Amino acid sequence: MEYADVRSPHVRARTGATTPAVIAAALRLSAVRCRHGRLIAVDGVDLTLAPGEHLAITGTNGSGKSTLLRAVLGLHRETTGVIEVAGRQARGTADWRRRRAEVAWIPQRQGAGRFPLLVKELLDSGGHLDEAIAAAERLGVAGLLDRTLGTLSGGQLQRAYLARALGQVAAGAELVLADEPTAALDFAGQEQVAEVLAGLAAAVVVVTHDRVVAAACGRVAEMAAGRLREVR
Amino acid sequence: MNSLGVLLDLPSVRLALLALVLGSVALPIVGVFIVGLDIMPVRFAMMHVALLGIAIGLLTGLDPLLCALVLCAVTGGSLTPLARSGTGLSGAMGLLMTLAIAAALLVLSISGVNANGAFELLWGSILATRPGDVVALGLLAVLVPLLYGLRRRDLGLLLHDRELALCSGVAVERLTLILLVVIAVAIASAIRLTGALLVDALTLLPALAARRVGRSLPSMIRWSVLFGLAFNVGGFLLALLFDLPPGPTLVLVGGACTLLLHSIPERGLTR
């Protein structure tokens, strides 16, 4: 499926497109199936997301939401079916590296990790430090740059990961995958993050149990027993 | 009490001291990698693999320690696919050490060599350090800090979280392969100095002490090298002064200092 390229000229220039044209879907899934050993976690999911479109995926714990996002990034190995980002499938190591570079990711498990990492290093890992620091300022975590992730509260950690993702979007990433990005936030934080996500020009897939975040998305789908059903 | 001046004039003592100083540059950094990858059993596994290498050397007539070094490097590299899962490497070490020791005993039996002879090579002795050992440690003292210097960002991300590293464009498989080979070779080299049972003195103890005071990868690397130098050179000089066996003295000095650091309350440490 192709869409008119309505991206701003500087984004088009950054991706190599110089004239308005048609572009591929931001994300296309066809018959995607993910297994955890014998267990089928994602069962034949089809989905097409236009550039700039926002989709919230809701559903009970263990219904396969996070596995689906991880499959898009190649983090879940037992996956079959077609997964295209911006019209491209990832087949080899180089393709996956490109895929991971062009998708901004906010993981669910933002653990402190095995080893100390500074907030500044986390923001830099997205590849666009200046943009990420600017986003961190907007999210109120710019004062934590020299703190290690292990010393942050859950909410601060989520804001830091969001700032990293926003830095990637500002630098040209056109798909954001966010896995429960408001789970550790207070009400004000949830509203702020929902507002920030809603304002993104990039396509967004957000797994959430948060009604505010879901309401801010143009499309909502529910996942149950590995199957995805569009509800709005 | 012995006179240090007289002892330091002995060529074997000077060579041992040089080996320890060179080892204190590279091996504590390797210890930081081991702690970061959460593969502390790797030293036991590599000890067993080294024994297999020695057995193969004795069977074929090649240099047993060179065989141990090469086999450790190959084994380290071949473990890379197991690093994909969080517990893969750690769990694989148990399997590896069992298989390696069984194969070593089989090879020793076939070669007709007395197993005690092979085991003796594993105990190591700092004062029996050969120029070849110093060269190997010198190479590691250049290569390991160079690897850290060139791949600092990638190493920090990989040691923190493999998936974050993957999603940050780090060539995780290749870097893990390099790290495992470096770790295996470094452990095989360190075995010669202190013996397999005491190899922790050179690798893990400085890294564990550094983890207590360092709050980022660069600071942990700096602290680990400082602690490595202090523990190893300090322990060695104490051993010379009081005519004690160097290997156990190094470990006890390093272990006591590490324990002391970990007993200081968090707020007492200036980070």
Interface residues (C-beta under 8 A of the other chain):
Chain A: L73 G74 L75 R77 T93 R97 R100 A101 V103 W105 P107 G111 G113 R114 F115 P116 L117 L118 E121 L122 D124 S125 G126 G127 T148 L149
Chain B: V35 G36 L37 D38 R84 R153 G156 L157 L159 H160 D161 E163 L164 A165 L166 C167 S168 G169 A171 E173 G214 R215 S216 L217 M220
